[in-house]
Amino acid sequence: MTEIQVTNLNKSFKQQPVLKHLNFEISTGVVGLLGRNGAGKTTLMKIMATLLKKDAGEVLINHISVTEVRKIRTIIGYLPQNFQFYRNMRVEDALNYLGLLSEIKQSLLTDRIEGLLTRLNLTRYRKYKIKELSGGLKQRVGIAQALLNDPQVLIVDEPTVGLDPEERDNFRQLIGELGRKRIVIFSTHIVEDIAHISDQLLILEKGSLVFKGQTSDFVKDPDKLEAKYLALIRGDYDEDF
Ligand SMILES: Nc1ncnc2c1ncn2[C@@H]1O[C@H](COP(=O)(O)OP(=O)(O)OP(=O)(O)O)[C@@H](O)[C@H]1O
């Protein structure tokens, strides 16, 4: 069981609070992180991924503080928003290069890459250059690079932007599968992305958490998630959902 515990987390940019006293706990499964543009989702995820320092509070991943950067990086995988990389490299070479940058030993890395290419249905594209891939395939390579260290926590930031409906659907299914044995934090402002795959839900609004808990406690019927979410952030919260 993987766990993340966040206690009284605060972050400001130029004295402007962006994350305000966040407290939550999440565990193995898909966690939908919902919030409007500017709500603070990327800031929260970057702090968890050790790419940004918190101002105050604590973030523990399996009881290890995010201040222990090297340790945390061995248990976290991150797919940033608008992931762009090595456009002229072939898929397998790009993955190998990124794995070596993460200090994974070559013998282990070769096996991992083979496993990921198979698992993500990328084997036939292994010799393609990144720039030759469709948006959906690029995102799959993005997920592959985030899984190179077999992380217990996978963080994906608005990963379905620019994908066509079929690619979106495939991507959601993949995330659902990956969430069976790890925490997958899926940030989006598109409710449909996570309505049917998230076990847990965090809703950020202007830097504050306005819901945290099981998705099924937020709505019984996943098809109503969007309506209830909109009602909540617009302030006309209705108990009848
Ligand atoms: N490096 C920075 N310097 C100053 N302000 C920043 C910085 N990074 C983010 N912000 C501000 O912090 C707020 C939260 O941004 P953040 O990117 O975390 O939101 P978000 O929910 O991920 O939004 P989006 O969906 O647009 O990415 C925004 O008002 C943003 O302008």
The ligand as a MOL file (V3000), in Angstrom:
LIG
                    3D

  0  0  0     0  0            999 V3000
M  V30 BEGIN CTAB
M  V30 COUNTS 31 33 0 0 0
M  V30 BEGIN ATOM
M  V30 1 N 6.7070 30.3300 -11.0440 0
M  V30 2 C 5.6320 31.0670 -10.7750 0
M  V30 3 N 5.7490 32.3670 -10.4480 0
M  V30 4 C 4.6520 33.1360 -10.1540 0
M  V30 5 N 3.3840 32.6640 -10.1770 0
M  V30 6 C 3.2090 31.3750 -10.5010 0
M  V30 7 C 4.3140 30.5170 -10.8210 0
M  V30 8 N 3.8120 29.2670 -11.0990 0
M  V30 9 C 2.4720 29.3630 -10.9600 0
M  V30 10 N 2.1110 30.6030 -10.6070 0
M  V30 11 C 0.7330 31.0600 -10.3510 0
M  V30 12 O 0.1760 30.1990 -9.3870 0
M  V30 13 C -1.2000 29.9430 -9.6650 0
M  V30 14 C -1.4400 28.4550 -9.7650 0
M  V30 15 O -0.7900 27.9470 -10.9210 0
M  V30 16 P -0.7870 26.4090 -11.3050 0
M  V30 17 O -0.0050 26.2850 -12.5880 0
M  V30 18 O -0.3490 25.6090 -10.1410 0
M  V30 19 O -2.3350 26.1320 -11.5660 0
M  V30 20 P -3.0510 24.9510 -12.3300 0
M  V30 21 O -4.2320 24.5910 -11.5160 0
M  V30 22 O -2.0710 23.8800 -12.6420 0
M  V30 23 O -3.5250 25.6520 -13.6570 0
M  V30 24 P -3.3860 25.1850 -15.1800 0
M  V30 25 O -4.4650 24.1980 -15.3720 0
M  V30 26 O -3.6030 26.4570 -15.9270 0
M  V30 27 O -1.9940 24.6390 -15.3450 0
M  V30 28 C -1.5310 30.7110 -10.9290 0
M  V30 29 O -2.1230 31.9360 -10.5600 0
M  V30 30 C -0.1690 30.9390 -11.5640 0
M  V30 31 O -0.1700 32.1130 -12.3160 0
M  V30 END ATOM
M  V30 BEGIN BOND
M  V30 1 1 1 2
M  V30 2 1 2 3
M  V30 3 2 2 7
M  V30 4 2 3 4
M  V30 5 1 4 5
M  V30 6 2 5 6
M  V30 7 1 6 7
M  V30 8 1 6 10
M  V30 9 1 7 8
M  V30 10 2 8 9
M  V30 11 1 9 10
M  V30 12 1 10 11
M  V30 13 1 11 12
M  V30 14 1 11 30
M  V30 15 1 12 13
M  V30 16 1 13 14
M  V30 17 1 13 28
M  V30 18 1 14 15
M  V30 19 1 15 16
M  V30 20 2 16 17
M  V30 21 1 16 18
M  V30 22 1 16 19
M  V30 23 1 19 20
M  V30 24 2 20 21
M  V30 25 1 20 22
M  V30 26 1 20 23
M  V30 27 1 23 24
M  V30 28 2 24 25
M  V30 29 1 24 26
M  V30 30 1 24 27
M  V30 31 1 28 29
M  V30 32 1 28 30
M  V30 33 1 30 31
M  V30 END BOND
M  V30 END CTAB
M  END
